[in-house]
């Protein structure tokens, strides 16, 4: 009997100890603003930054484009607004489909800042509206553009990679359309939002003409740095542009 009890204790120890270790590990894992991904999905904070950024862009730029199509003073602004609204409808569907496949939860409302931009446009008329519309959207697209590139370069997930490729095409087209209005104030756009350390490494690599084998690895920290710097410089530049308008 003593021998049987000893065996039972050893078996219990082998089963319970791994469970305790697993539970402790779960307790120290950082929280993530996403649902549990599907098996094999390797999402990270940078991937979620792209999903949320694309979704939020559509939530305010679709109504902004519709507004421009209806009240823009310039015929070109009305055309650009209608097309941007239409294309963001397509892009929004793509990001929703990607999130569904990944088990991610997306925002359902624009941010308070984005709602403020929409209110600003609602209260503007004529040439002032055209300038605000072009300025707000051009700066916003410039902010998300480097984030898309950074995520495309670093993500391990094929669904996120495909979304980044699609978003890159849409955002580039939108910037080109906004620029075609002739209302972009080039000298007052924010500088490139690349962190200094990353910028120095790129310049050094270019001067030395030395490849990096598998290519530059852009980590989550770099993506967040790009995103935060873009937001800061873009917000300040937009404020300056609006003051001069």
Residue pairs with C-beta under 8 A, 6 or more apart in sequence:
32 45
32 48
33 48
33 105
34 43
34 48
34 102
34 103
34 104
34 105
35 103
35 104
35 105
36 103
37 43
37 102
37 103
37 104
38 101
38 102
38 103
41 102
41 103
41 157
41 159
42 156
42 157
43 102
43 104
43 157
43 160
44 155
44 156
44 220
45 220
45 223
45 224
46 150
46 151
46 154
46 155
46 219
46 220
46 223
46 224
47 102
47 151
47 155
47 157
47 160
48 104
49 147
49 151
49 223
49 224
49 227
50 147
50 148
50 151
50 155
50 160
50 163
50 164
50 167
51 95
51 98
51 99
51 102
51 104
51 106
51 160
51 163
52 106
52 107
53 144
53 147
53 227
54 91
54 92
54 95
54 144
54 163
54 167
55 92
55 95
55 96
55 99
55 106
55 107
56 107
56 110
56 111
56 114
57 88
57 91
57 140
57 144
58 88
58 89
58 91
58 92
58 95
59 92
59 107
59 108
59 109
59 110
59 114
60 110
60 111
60 114
60 115
60 117
60 118
61 84
61 85
61 88
61 137
61 140
62 85
62 88
62 89
62 92
63 85
63 118
64 81
64 84
64 85
64 117
64 118
64 121
64 133
64 136
64 137
65 80
65 81
65 82
65 83
65 84
65 85
65 86
65 88
66 81
66 82
66 85
67 81
67 118
67 121
67 122
67 133
68 77
68 78
68 80
68 81
68 82
68 84
68 85
68 121
68 129
68 130
68 133
69 78
69 79
69 81
69 82
69 85
70 78
70 81
71 125
71 129
72 78
72 81
72 129
72 130
72 133
73 125
73 126
73 127
73 129
73 130
74 130
74 181
76 180
76 181
76 182
77 130
77 133
77 134
77 181
77 183
80 177
80 178
80 180
80 181
81 133
83 177
84 137
84 174
84 177
84 178
87 170
87 173
87 174
88 170
90 170
91 166
91 167
91 170
94 163
94 166
94 167
95 106
95 163
95 167
96 106
98 104
98 159
98 160
98 162
98 163
99 105
99 106
101 159
102 157
102 159
102 160
109 115
110 118
117 136
120 132
120 136
121 129
121 132
121 133
121 136
124 132
128 245
130 181
130 183
131 183
131 245
132 242
132 245
134 178
134 181
134 183
134 184
135 183
135 184
135 185
135 238
135 241
135 242
135 245
136 238
137 174
137 178
138 175
138 178
138 179
138 184
138 189
139 189
139 190
139 234
139 237
139 238
139 241
140 234
141 171
141 174
141 175
141 178
142 175
142 189
142 190
142 230
142 234
143 193
143 227
143 230
143 231
143 234
144 167
144 171
144 230
145 168
145 171
145 172
145 175
146 192
146 193
146 194
146 226
146 230
147 223
147 226
147 227
147 230
148 164
148 167
148 168
148 171
149 164
149 168
150 218
150 222
150 223
150 226
151 160
151 164
151 223
152 161
152 164
152 165
152 168
153 215
153 216
153 218
154 217
154 218
154 219
154 220
154 222
154 223
155 161
155 164
178 184
185 241
185 244
188 237
188 240
188 241
188 244
189 237
190 230
190 233
190 234
190 236
190 237
191 233
192 199
193 226
193 229
193 230
193 233
193 234
194 202
194 226
194 229
195 222
195 225
195 226
195 229
198 218
198 222
198 225
201 216
202 216
205 211
205 212
205 216
